[in-house]
Amino acid sequence: MRKNIARYVGIVMIMIGFCLMAGCSSDSDVAGQHVGWVVGSSVGDGYGVIFHTVNGGKTWTRQGDPTTVPDTNLSGIKAIDEFNAWAVGVNLDGYGTILRTWDGGETWHRQGDSDTIPDVGLYEIGVLDTERAWVCGESGTILWTQDGGHHWTVLSAPGVLTEANFYVVAPIDRMNAWIIGDEDGGYAVIYRTVDGGTVWTRQGTTETVQAGGLIDISAVDGQTAWAVGINETIIKTVDGGANWQVQQTSEPMAGPHVNGVCALSNTHAWAAVDSDVMSYTTDGGATWTSMRIPVTVGDGYHLICVSALDMDTLWVTGISFVGQPPLGEILHTNNKGETWEKQTMPCDTMLRRISFVGSPK
């Protein structure tokens, strides 16, 4: 018995030695091999833009082909796990674009048809799991699936609930979700459902939702969420939306837009802002700390979307506001923004949403 144990220990030590010499990954290294997707505008080569990484963005590859991914602008993406993701985009061939992969993006499948999906642009998807997801889009459109996208239910047809465009949906569970969007009646729309989408209730007032448009929302739970938008607007609720508190705004004066927000807890969140600026809070939004991305990394970009695993590790997309290539960028930091790296894209285009497995966004 002792000889067997000694032989086993010896074999293990030899394997460890080989692993170290070969550069094998430890558990912490494996955990660092982050899987993510990003989508953007069409480059006119026959199919839409979907980038994918399995190593935190050290390398990005383009997925799809003209037979599986429509040649249209894609605006929303959600990574569920290393195999499953959804993407949405502009309407084509008579209905909005919803794409789904079950194999890590090796193949993408368009879902629905002109009989089941409205003929409007779709802006974002909020995912609960591999079966249940919400989609929002132009003119107050809201869709829902409970079977992985094989069937979609129209919860709000275009123009019925509001004429305002819905940009982001933040689901909490199968009964609860928030949706934000453009102005309607003098202030930006925030709607909440607590019954799975049968009834949607508008939240906020002209005093508490001062922005003329909201661009993103990130919910921590059924009580706490941040929403951001035009003219430096950041608002927060801690009571399910019964009250929204203005944490930052330049309304009614013009100012840079806050385009993306990723809430990691009741106290910690990141925000992506125009003109190469990132902001974060660690005290629930009582104070926001801003940093400008160094010119040596990226200069001349509106930062659009942030996908964070924690306060140290995050990725950001950007769109050029100077009109010169490169038109888009992907930025990454693993030390809370002390240093940033610009990651290499497979092709140049304006990028929209980015989503990593394990991030709330």
C-alpha positions as CSV (number, residue, x, y, z in Angstrom):
1,M,0.0,0.0,0.0
2,R,2.8,2.4,1.0
3,K,4.6,1.6,-2.3
4,N,1.5,2.4,-4.3
5,I,1.1,5.7,-2.5
6,A,4.7,6.6,-3.0
7,R,4.4,5.6,-6.7
8,Y,1.3,7.8,-7.1
9,V,3.0,10.8,-5.4
10,G,5.9,10.4,-7.7
11,I,3.7,10.3,-10.8
12,V,1.9,13.5,-9.6
13,M,5.2,15.3,-9.0
14,I,6.5,14.3,-12.4
15,M,3.2,15.5,-14.0
16,I,3.5,18.8,-12.1
17,G,7.1,19.2,-13.3
18,F,6.1,18.6,-16.9
19,C,3.2,21.0,-16.6
20,L,5.4,23.7,-15.2
21,M,7.9,23.2,-18.0
22,A,5.2,23.2,-20.7
23,G,3.5,26.3,-19.3
24,C,0.2,24.5,-18.3
25,S,-2.5,26.7,-16.8
26,S,-3.3,26.7,-13.1
27,D,-6.8,27.2,-11.9
28,S,-6.2,30.9,-11.5
29,D,-4.9,31.0,-15.1
30,V,-8.0,29.1,-16.4
31,A,-10.2,31.5,-14.5
32,G,-8.5,34.3,-16.4
33,Q,-9.4,32.9,-19.8
34,H,-12.5,35.1,-20.1
35,V,-15.1,34.4,-22.8
36,G,-16.9,37.4,-24.3
37,W,-18.6,38.7,-27.4
38,V,-19.0,42.2,-29.0
39,V,-21.2,43.4,-31.8
40,G,-21.1,46.4,-34.1
41,S,-22.1,48.1,-37.4
42,S,-22.1,46.3,-40.7
43,V,-19.0,46.7,-42.8
44,G,-20.9,45.8,-46.0
45,D,-19.1,42.5,-46.8
46,G,-22.2,40.3,-46.7
47,Y,-22.7,39.6,-43.0
48,G,-22.9,41.4,-39.7
49,V,-20.1,42.0,-37.2
50,I,-19.8,39.6,-34.2
51,F,-16.4,39.3,-32.5
52,H,-15.6,36.6,-30.0
53,T,-12.8,35.9,-27.5
54,V,-11.9,33.0,-25.2
55,N,-8.8,34.6,-23.6
56,G,-10.0,38.0,-22.3
57,G,-9.5,39.8,-25.6
58,K,-5.8,38.9,-26.1
59,T,-7.2,37.7,-29.5
60,W,-10.6,38.4,-31.0
61,T,-12.0,36.4,-33.9
62,R,-15.0,37.3,-36.2
63,Q,-17.9,34.8,-36.2
64,G,-20.6,33.9,-38.6
65,D,-20.8,34.1,-42.4
66,P,-23.3,35.4,-45.1
67,T,-25.4,32.3,-44.7
68,T,-26.0,32.6,-40.9
69,V,-25.6,36.3,-39.9
70,P,-27.6,38.9,-41.7
71,D,-25.7,41.9,-43.2
72,T,-27.2,44.4,-40.8
73,N,-26.1,46.6,-37.9
74,L,-26.1,44.6,-34.6
75,S,-26.6,46.6,-31.4
76,G,-27.0,44.1,-28.5
77,I,-25.3,41.0,-27.2
78,K,-25.5,38.9,-24.1
79,A,-23.1,36.1,-23.1
80,I,-24.8,33.5,-21.0
81,D,-21.9,31.0,-20.7
82,E,-19.0,29.8,-22.9
83,F,-21.5,28.2,-25.3
84,N,-24.6,30.3,-25.2
85,A,-25.2,33.9,-26.4
86,W,-27.9,36.0,-28.0
87,A,-27.5,39.0,-30.3
88,V,-30.0,41.5,-31.7
89,G,-30.0,44.2,-34.4
90,V,-31.7,46.2,-37.1
91,N,-34.7,44.8,-38.9
92,L,-34.0,43.1,-42.3
93,D,-36.3,41.2,-44.6
94,G,-39.4,42.4,-42.8
95,Y,-38.6,41.6,-39.1
96,G,-36.1,42.5,-36.4
97,T,-32.9,40.6,-36.1
98,I,-32.5,38.1,-33.2
99,L,-29.5,35.7,-33.4
100,R,-28.7,32.7,-31.1
101,T,-25.7,30.4,-30.6
102,W,-25.6,27.2,-28.6
103,D,-22.0,26.2,-29.6
104,G,-19.8,29.2,-28.6
105,G,-20.5,31.0,-31.9
106,E,-19.4,28.3,-34.2
107,T,-22.9,28.6,-35.7
108,W,-25.4,31.4,-35.4
109,H,-29.1,31.0,-36.0
110,R,-31.6,33.7,-36.8
111,Q,-34.8,33.4,-34.7
112,G,-38.4,34.1,-35.5
113,D,-39.8,35.4,-38.8
114,S,-42.0,38.2,-40.2
115,D,-45.1,36.6,-38.7
116,T,-43.7,36.6,-35.1
117,I,-41.2,39.4,-34.9
118,P,-42.2,43.0,-35.6
119,D,-40.6,44.9,-38.5
120,V,-38.6,47.2,-36.2
121,G,-35.0,47.6,-35.1
122,L,-34.1,45.7,-31.9
123,Y,-31.6,47.4,-29.6
124,E,-30.8,45.1,-26.7
125,I,-31.5,41.7,-25.1
126,G,-31.7,40.9,-21.4
127,V,-31.1,37.3,-20.5
128,L,-32.1,35.3,-17.4
129,D,-30.8,31.9,-18.5
130,T,-30.5,29.7,-21.6
131,E,-34.2,29.6,-22.0
132,R,-35.6,33.0,-20.9
133,A,-34.9,36.4,-22.4
134,W,-36.4,39.8,-23.0
135,V,-35.8,42.0,-26.1
136,C,-36.6,45.7,-26.6
137,G,-36.5,48.0,-29.6
138,E,-38.0,50.8,-31.6
139,S,-41.3,52.5,-30.8
140,G,-41.8,50.7,-27.4
141,T,-41.4,47.2,-28.7
142,I,-40.9,44.4,-26.1
143,L,-40.5,40.7,-26.8
144,W,-40.2,37.6,-24.5
145,T,-39.2,34.0,-24.9
146,Q,-39.3,31.1,-22.4
147,D,-38.0,28.3,-24.6
148,G,-34.6,29.5,-25.8
149,G,-36.0,31.7,-28.6
150,H,-37.9,29.0,-30.5
151,H,-41.0,31.0,-29.8
152,W,-41.3,34.8,-29.1
153,T,-44.2,36.6,-27.5
154,V,-44.9,40.3,-28.3
155,L,-45.5,41.9,-24.9
156,S,-45.7,45.4,-26.4
157,A,-46.2,46.0,-30.1
158,P,-44.7,49.0,-31.8
159,G,-46.4,52.2,-30.7
160,V,-48.8,50.6,-28.2
161,L,-47.1,51.3,-24.9
162,T,-45.2,54.3,-26.1
163,E,-43.7,55.7,-29.3
164,A,-40.3,56.1,-27.5
165,N,-37.5,53.8,-28.5
166,F,-36.5,51.3,-25.8
167,Y,-32.7,50.9,-25.7
168,V,-32.0,48.4,-22.8
169,V,-34.0,45.9,-20.8
170,A,-32.8,44.8,-17.3
171,P,-34.5,41.6,-16.2
172,I,-34.5,40.5,-12.5
173,D,-36.4,37.3,-12.9
174,R,-39.2,36.0,-15.1
175,M,-41.7,38.4,-13.5
176,N,-39.7,41.5,-13.0
177,A,-37.8,43.8,-15.4
178,W,-37.0,47.4,-16.1
179,I,-36.8,49.1,-19.5
180,I,-35.4,52.5,-20.4
181,G,-35.4,54.7,-23.5
182,D,-36.1,58.0,-25.2
183,E,-38.2,60.9,-24.2
184,D,-42.0,60.7,-24.0
185,G,-44.1,63.6,-22.6
186,G,-41.1,65.7,-21.7
187,Y,-38.8,63.2,-19.9
188,A,-37.1,59.9,-20.5
189,V,-39.1,56.7,-20.2
190,I,-38.6,54.1,-17.4
191,Y,-41.0,51.2,-17.4
192,R,-41.3,48.4,-14.8
193,T,-43.2,45.1,-14.8
194,V,-43.8,42.9,-11.8
195,D,-46.1,40.4,-13.5
196,G,-44.0,39.1,-16.4
197,G,-44.8,41.8,-18.8
198,T,-48.6,41.8,-18.8
199,V,-48.7,45.3,-17.2
200,W,-45.9,47.9,-17.5
201,T,-45.9,50.9,-15.2
202,R,-44.1,54.1,-16.0
203,Q,-41.7,55.4,-13.3
204,G,-40.2,58.7,-12.5
205,T,-41.2,62.3,-13.0
206,T,-39.8,65.4,-14.8
207,E,-38.1,66.2,-11.6
208,T,-36.5,62.8,-10.9
209,V,-35.9,61.7,-14.5
210,Q,-34.6,65.0,-15.9
211,A,-32.9,63.6,-18.9
212,G,-34.5,63.8,-22.3
213,G,-33.2,60.3,-23.0
214,L,-31.8,57.4,-21.1
215,I,-29.3,55.1,-22.8
216,D,-28.5,52.2,-20.4
217,I,-29.7,50.6,-17.1
218,S,-28.1,48.0,-14.8
219,A,-30.1,46.4,-12.0
220,V,-28.6,44.8,-8.9
221,D,-31.8,43.3,-7.7
222,G,-35.5,44.1,-7.6
223,Q,-34.9,47.2,-5.5
224,T,-31.7,48.7,-6.7
225,A,-30.7,49.9,-10.2
226,W,-28.8,52.6,-11.9
227,A,-29.8,54.3,-15.2
228,V,-27.7,56.7,-17.3
229,G,-28.2,58.9,-20.3
230,I,-27.7,62.1,-22.1
231,N,-26.2,65.3,-20.6
232,E,-24.1,63.5,-17.9
233,T,-27.2,61.9,-16.4
234,I,-26.9,59.2,-13.7
235,I,-30.0,58.3,-11.6
236,K,-30.5,55.5,-9.1
237,T,-33.4,53.8,-7.3
238,V,-33.2,51.7,-4.1
239,D,-36.9,51.1,-3.7
240,G,-37.8,49.3,-6.9
241,G,-38.3,52.5,-8.8
242,A,-40.9,54.1,-6.6
243,N,-38.3,56.9,-6.3
244,W,-35.4,57.8,-8.5
245,Q,-32.6,60.0,-7.2
246,V,-30.5,62.2,-9.5
247,Q,-26.9,61.6,-8.7
248,Q,-25.5,63.6,-11.6
249,T,-26.8,65.6,-14.5
250,S,-26.1,68.7,-16.6
251,E,-29.7,69.1,-17.6
252,P,-31.0,71.4,-18.9
253,M,-27.6,72.4,-20.2
254,A,-25.8,70.1,-22.8
255,G,-23.0,67.9,-21.6
256,P,-21.3,64.6,-22.4
257,H,-23.5,61.5,-22.5
258,V,-23.2,58.6,-20.0
259,N,-23.7,55.7,-22.4
260,G,-23.2,52.6,-20.4
261,V,-23.4,51.4,-16.8
262,C,-22.5,48.1,-15.1
263,A,-23.6,47.7,-11.5
264,L,-21.6,45.1,-9.5
265,S,-23.4,45.7,-6.2
266,N,-25.5,48.2,-4.3
267,T,-22.4,50.3,-3.8
268,H,-20.0,49.5,-6.7
269,A,-20.6,50.4,-10.4
270,W,-18.7,51.5,-13.6
271,A,-20.0,54.0,-16.2
272,A,-18.8,54.6,-19.8
273,V,-18.9,58.3,-20.9
274,D,-18.3,60.4,-24.0
275,S,-14.9,61.8,-24.9
276,D,-12.7,58.9,-23.6
277,V,-13.9,59.1,-20.0
278,M,-14.7,56.3,-17.5
279,S,-16.3,56.8,-14.1
280,Y,-16.8,54.6,-11.1
281,T,-18.4,54.7,-7.7
282,T,-17.7,52.6,-4.5
283,D,-20.1,54.4,-2.2
284,G,-23.5,53.8,-3.9
285,G,-23.1,56.8,-6.2
286,A,-22.7,59.5,-3.5
287,T,-19.5,60.3,-5.4
288,W,-18.3,59.3,-8.9
289,T,-14.6,59.3,-9.8
290,S,-13.8,60.0,-13.4
291,M,-10.7,59.1,-15.4
292,R,-9.7,59.9,-18.9
293,I,-8.2,57.1,-21.1
294,P,-4.6,58.1,-21.9
295,V,-4.0,59.4,-25.4
296,T,-1.3,56.8,-25.8
297,V,-4.1,54.1,-25.6
298,G,-7.1,55.7,-27.3
299,D,-8.1,59.2,-28.2
300,G,-11.2,60.6,-29.8
301,Y,-13.8,58.0,-28.7
302,H,-17.2,58.0,-27.2
303,L,-17.1,55.1,-24.7
304,I,-20.3,53.1,-25.2
305,C,-20.6,50.0,-23.2
306,V,-18.8,48.4,-20.2
307,S,-18.8,44.8,-19.2
308,A,-17.1,44.3,-15.8
309,L,-16.4,41.1,-13.8
310,D,-15.4,43.1,-10.8
311,M,-14.1,46.6,-10.1
312,D,-10.6,45.7,-11.3
313,T,-11.5,43.7,-14.5
314,L,-13.5,45.2,-17.3
315,W,-13.8,45.8,-21.0
316,V,-15.2,48.9,-22.8
317,T,-16.2,49.6,-26.4
318,G,-15.8,52.9,-28.1
319,I,-16.9,54.7,-31.2
320,S,-14.8,57.4,-32.9
321,F,-16.1,60.9,-32.7
322,V,-13.4,62.4,-34.9
323,G,-14.6,60.4,-38.0
324,Q,-11.2,58.9,-38.7
325,P,-10.3,55.2,-38.6
326,P,-10.1,53.2,-36.5
327,L,-13.9,53.7,-36.1
328,G,-14.1,51.5,-33.0
329,E,-12.1,50.3,-30.1
330,I,-12.0,47.7,-27.4
331,L,-10.3,48.7,-24.1
332,H,-9.4,46.5,-21.2
333,T,-8.0,47.0,-17.7
334,N,-7.3,44.5,-14.9
335,N,-6.2,47.0,-12.3
336,K,-9.2,49.3,-11.9
337,G,-8.2,51.6,-14.7
338,E,-4.7,52.4,-13.5
339,T,-3.5,51.1,-16.9
340,W,-5.5,50.4,-20.1
341,E,-4.7,48.3,-23.1
342,K,-6.3,48.7,-26.6
343,Q,-7.2,45.3,-28.0
344,T,-6.9,44.3,-31.6
345,M,-10.1,43.8,-33.6
346,P,-10.5,41.5,-36.6
347,C,-11.9,44.4,-38.7
348,D,-12.6,48.1,-38.1
349,T,-16.2,49.1,-37.4
350,M,-18.2,51.1,-34.9
351,L,-18.7,48.8,-31.9
352,R,-21.8,48.8,-29.7
353,R,-22.4,46.3,-26.9
354,I,-19.9,44.0,-25.3
355,S,-20.7,41.1,-22.9
356,F,-18.4,38.8,-21.0
357,V,-19.5,35.6,-19.2
358,G,-19.8,36.3,-15.5
359,S,-20.6,40.0,-15.9
360,P,-24.0,41.5,-15.1
361,K,-23.8,43.3,-18.4
